[in-house]
């Protein structure tokens, strides 16, 4: 059942931008490979060539010794090569079952066999541990549920080579463990798996070998057991990455309260939540998927209704009607879904950067030169790797898209910044850049709130962490009490 893969001199260019530079390596059948590299290293592009979504400019892919030139993803799937995308590839207006079988529908005569597809979908959903009706519309799912639907869809294709691009970016620890058990079963059944992740502890836990790419080139391959996580990180970026987190700067005790919430209630999500954050403080929010972290801040920003709760910003009570209103009061919220809610991926870089502050650049005509200068400054400040300043946002790697989102939501110069999963799908080098940026924001006297599913991230960054469970505040942990065991026990309700 397994497939052996060989990349021979793969080159890829998008116009004048060269992404892959003669990549060559082989993958033996029936193993789990970790494909590592920074955002922009060329991993996703190489996998899209393998799975028929892109065509190589030069070189060829050989499967079981035979050169293959897939014209489309359908051709690749017929050969048993299936890609689970990092960014969701789902039709929001269709049901889960319709998405799982889109393009591969069961038919009964001339009609679609909806019942058979729903029954088969229920089995695939059970495999990934998603307890939800297959007739549910995808647009009603939260981000983590959409990720599990993507995995279920891939399983329905009977893959012989399965490519997973950041599959656990939005999953809880329990969901991740279930996925790992499923991966182990697939390997036992003979499926070759390529696992792309920036979570090096996961790569260490489940892969047999790692392949490292950097700047569109193959760097090395090695048995996973022979490398530490630190060595993997160093190979990815080409330098020592031992100082991942910046030293914590203790905020002044007399620092004013920048934002306070009193008795926030969000129907179906949050019950009587109260907290505050001071200027210069980094406050973390932990909890399992569905705990209500994102929903609480969407309600604060006016994005969803709340039944109770008072918001104070800078000592004044306010009630934002929408994010623009909140921004005028010095509060911004960066959403977890950068592609769906953070960026307009078909717009240019400067258009995205200045979208929230257009009044600065329209006096009354749009000053495009000023917009370009603002973009050039953002490229320097945020370390954006941009080949062409006139490119569209969709042309950037995932990590650079995330940096552009950060630049966009910081451009209004807020005093309180809420960052929801700020390093989701971001490589280890970009993560470090974002961590140091967050510390710099706090050192400037801003209040920063970080919502994250990565416990190490919260422990390494935050002065305090609040743990939510089922819409209620379970614990408040100071920096000296922060550890993974404490956070997990409160989040799961075992304490």
C-alpha positions, 0 to 999 in steps of 0.5 A: 500500500505504501508509496516511495517518493523521490524529488529530483531537482525540483525548482519552482518560481512564481514570476520573478520570485524563486521559491524552490532551488533544485530540491532533491531527496527521497522518502522510503515507504511506510514511515512518518516523516517530519518536514521542518523549516521556517515559513518561506522555506518552501515546504508547503510549495513542495508538498503542493507540487507532490499533491498536484496543486502546483506544477514544478518549473523544473525537475520531477517527482517519482513515485515508486520509481515512476515519474509523475506529473499530476495535472490536478489534486484529483489526479494525485488523489487517484494515485493515493496522494492526499494533502490536508491543507494548513489553511482550510479548504472547505465550502462554508455553505455546505454540510460536513458530509457534502464537504467530505465527499465534494467531488467524490459523491456517492450516487444512486442512479442519477441522484446523489445518495445523501444518506450513504454519504452521511453514514460514511461521514459519521464513521470518519468523524468518529475516527477523528473524535468529532461528535457532531452531526454530518448534516451540520453546516461548516460555517457553524463550526469553530476553527478546531472543528473545521480542522477535524473535518479537514482530517476526516475528509482526507481519510475518506480518500483512502490515502497511501501517502498522507501529507499533514500541514500543521494538523494540530494548530487548533486542536486541544491536547486530547484531540491531538492525542487522538490524532496521534493514535490515528496516525499510528494506526495509519502507519500500521496499515502501511500509509506513508505520512509527511507531517509538517509542524512547527511544534517540535515536541510533536515531531519528536513524539511521532516521526521516524525521520526528519527532513529539514529545508531552508530558503527553498533548499534541502538541508539535511535528513536524520533519524528523529531519535538522534536529534533534540528539539533544540537541534531541530530548531537550530537546523531550521533557522541556521543559528542557535535558538536557545534564547526562545523567550525574552527575559520577563520585565516585571511591570511596575506595581503602581502601573494603572489598570489599562482595561477592566472587565466586570461581570461579563456574560455571553449567552451560551459561552461566558458566565460572570467573567471579571478581570483586569490587566495593567499597563506593561503587563502580559496577561495570558488566557488558557483553556480548552477549545470551547472554554469561551476565550475567543467568544469573551473577547468577541463580545467585548469588541462588539462582535457578538451579543453579551447579556451583562458586563462592564468594560473600563478602558483607561479609567473610563467606562465604554461600550464598543459597538464594533471593533472600529469603535473599540479601536477609537478607545485604544483597544484592538483584537487580532483574531485567531483566523488570519486568512478568514478574519485577519487579512484580505488575502487578495488585496495588496500589503499596504492595503491590508496594513492601513485598512484600519486607519484609512483616515490617516492616508485619505486627506481626502484623496488616498496618499499612496506614497504615505501608505508605501512608506508605512509598509516599508517601516512595517517590513523593517519593524516586524521583520517581514520577508517580502520579495515584492512590496506590491505583492498581494497578501496571499503570496506571503508565507504563513509566518509572514502573513501572521506578521502582516496581521500583527502589523495591521492591528498594531498600526492604530497604536492601541494601548490594549492589544488582544492577540488570539493565537498569535503564533498559530502555524508560525515557524520557530524563528518567526515565533521568537520574533513575535515573542520579542515583539510582544515583550517590546509592546509591554515594555512600551507601557501597553497592556497585552493579552495573549490567548493561546493553546500552547502552554509553553508559550503562556509560561514563557511570556506571561506575568499572569495566566487566567484559566477558563473552563466551560465559560467560567474562570477557574484559576489565576496563576502568577508567573512563579506558579506557572507550569504545564501541569497546573494549567492542564489540571485547571483547564480540564477540571481535575482541580 
